[in-house]
Amino acid sequence: MGKAICLVVALGFACLAPMPAQAQNDSRSDAGIRRSIDYISEALKDWRKKNAEIIDAALRNPDPDGKERLYIDAWYHAALFMDKMAVDLFLQAGDKGLEEGYQYGVSWCMITKQQERVIQLAQQGNRVVQYMLASFYETGKDEKDNGLDQDLTKALYWYTQSANQGYTEAQYEVGEYYNEGKGVEKDSLKAAPWYAKALKGYTQKATQGDSSAQFMVGVMYRYGQGVAKDPVKAVVWYTKAANKGHYRAQYVLGQLYEKGEGVEKDSLKAAQWYAKSLPGYTQAAEDGSASAQLRLGYMYNNGLGVAKDPAKGVEWFTKAAKQGNELALFNLALCYDKGEGVAKDTVKAFGLFLQSAEKGFASAQYNVGVAYKKGKGVAKNPAKAVEWYTKAAEQGNELALYNLAQCYNKGEGVVKDTVKAFGLFLQSAEKGYASAQYNVGVAYKKGQGVAKNPAKAVEWYTKAAEHGDVDAQYNLAICYEDGVGVAKNPAKAVEWYTKAAEQGDAKAQYYLAKCYEKGNGVEKNLAKAAELYGKASAQGYDKAMYNYAWCYRDGLGVTKDMEKAIEWYTKAAEKGNMYAQFDLAKCYEKGNGVEKNLTKAAELYGKASAQGYDKAMYNYAWCYRDGLGVTKDMGKAIEWYTKAAEKGYVYAQFDLAKCYENGKGVEEDYAKAAKWYTKAAEQGNANAQYNLGLLYSIGDGVEKDDAKAVQWLTKAANQNHAEALSSLASKYENGKGVEKNPAKAMELLTKSAELGLRGSQLKLCLIYKDGKASLGISPDAEKAAYWQKRYEESSGIKR
């Protein structure tokens, strides 16, 4: 694995850093010479300590090929003289079969600017050199000062040359390149055989006890590289490597026990493995390994295997960042962005994010986009945000894909394009990002950027909901409740409302309360309904506040308490809920639960009216008509009657018609009266039907038409409208607009009288008293007396 060998190289040369500038400058003086000798002496001591096993083996055992001696001499020469001679010695050790010789020799070539020599060795077919040359092309001189420009295509070429010669680490890298699409088109099918070859090689080394190979076998089983994914086997191999002191394996085991991946979740064991990995990472970090410094920063920052110390985390992130490590730059940026372990500094954070982003790290590119969008640490620039989101999105970053989709959806920093937005949402959704899955659902529901498809909307809402997206859970509940895109299922609706409500979503709590209130999809439970209304109310959801007030008003699920009802009506009204404003106005109008206050009532009716609530408009008109809480003003009354009538409020239509008919607050206009009576009559208002029937009978505002008069009078009569019954009886008696029918006339007149209409009672009294041939009625003193008595009782006449 390229990264593994680069780490070895980094560790090897940490003790052989160039002589301090002061020592070099003072080398001509006695003090300078002493300092130089001390520096070289310390470097050699450090080198001997790190390579004690090799040295001891060379001294104790015969060395017929002299490869160990060459290796030792190479290190001595490198440390003492820091010149090109070390390269020849290292490479000679490599030629004699000591692979480390090639590794260090090639690394020294790069330090001493002998890149052409490395390329020549690679061209001659040395598989170790080919592998290392590939790794140098992969990192490039910007990340590691190796004198070569980054070139992933060349990196893949040399990895492949090495892999074709059976070099396991190179085989793995070729698999990675094809799997991730680095320097070549992404192709998992081409990656598979290379992974399989690498696995075979690593397994062979692993069974011989090589801890690095054991670690890599664990990696491949964990991620399913060249073999079916098997978390349990991954743990087995990681454990083998960890027990041999492989600190990276120890750290990964900490992760696996923490997550419960391939092993039973165990936070104690996780902490133990993290702690075991700490010395290894610390040593590697102190030796200058940027990746170890990064990991150490992460461990201190999160308290993994060590007491949490964000400041220490920042210290190690900074060391790795100075080496150009893009992940360290990113993590250090996060620390400055959040003020963790260091004073918060969004400008500094932005600069670090940008450095990491320019190195191609997708998460950093995304964060640069966020900074430009919000103006965080840099001037707000939506177009720049789109530019960086795009870079990260092209690498498949799901957050960037989502945010870029939002930009296209809203036309922020780019021309609005809902089709493009949908495509980006879909890409992010397919990567499992819940918010994107929800937005794909919304797009299918509304037909936004894609053909409307309620069933598809439900499909994506479900994916997002199962990932815990609260908006998706709420919308999915609505789909099940209304049967949109899925079969109606009240119980399912309750299930998803409950999940969203448990996450604290006020709307879900409100609708779930309604389900409990009505017993829709769940057993009716007014106490539970009131409880949920209360929870949503506490979050300031005005609809819930209104219903919660209603619970206290009528004692539904709670003890009746008008004071509490007024409290919640008031809160909802203050948030602009027009229904609460209307009901609270009625309370002030009638003095229900609060001291009567017509001025306050009128004020609240006015607020609800301004929001277009037709009932409030009608009552507001009524206030102006009668001067209740406001100065009497028929012009204002007509204005609000008209607004309510135009919104279809039937009582306003009727009252407005009466105003036009009687010239009250407006010029008398029978045509307009007829217009508004008609609208109210068509909505089933019996009074309007009756009055409209009279207009057709007389021909006021409409052309006289007895047939139409009969039609409307009949509708009103069918609603037991006493006056309409009486007028309709007259039509049947005289045969106007309908065929003459004395029996029907008497039937209708009698019904009108029974409903208490005094005129009909008196008329029946007279008919029975004298008899009426045209109606087929003979005198009947008893019936005449009955109706006279009824008339007198209804008139309040005392005998």
Disulfide bonds with the S-S distance in Angstrom:
none
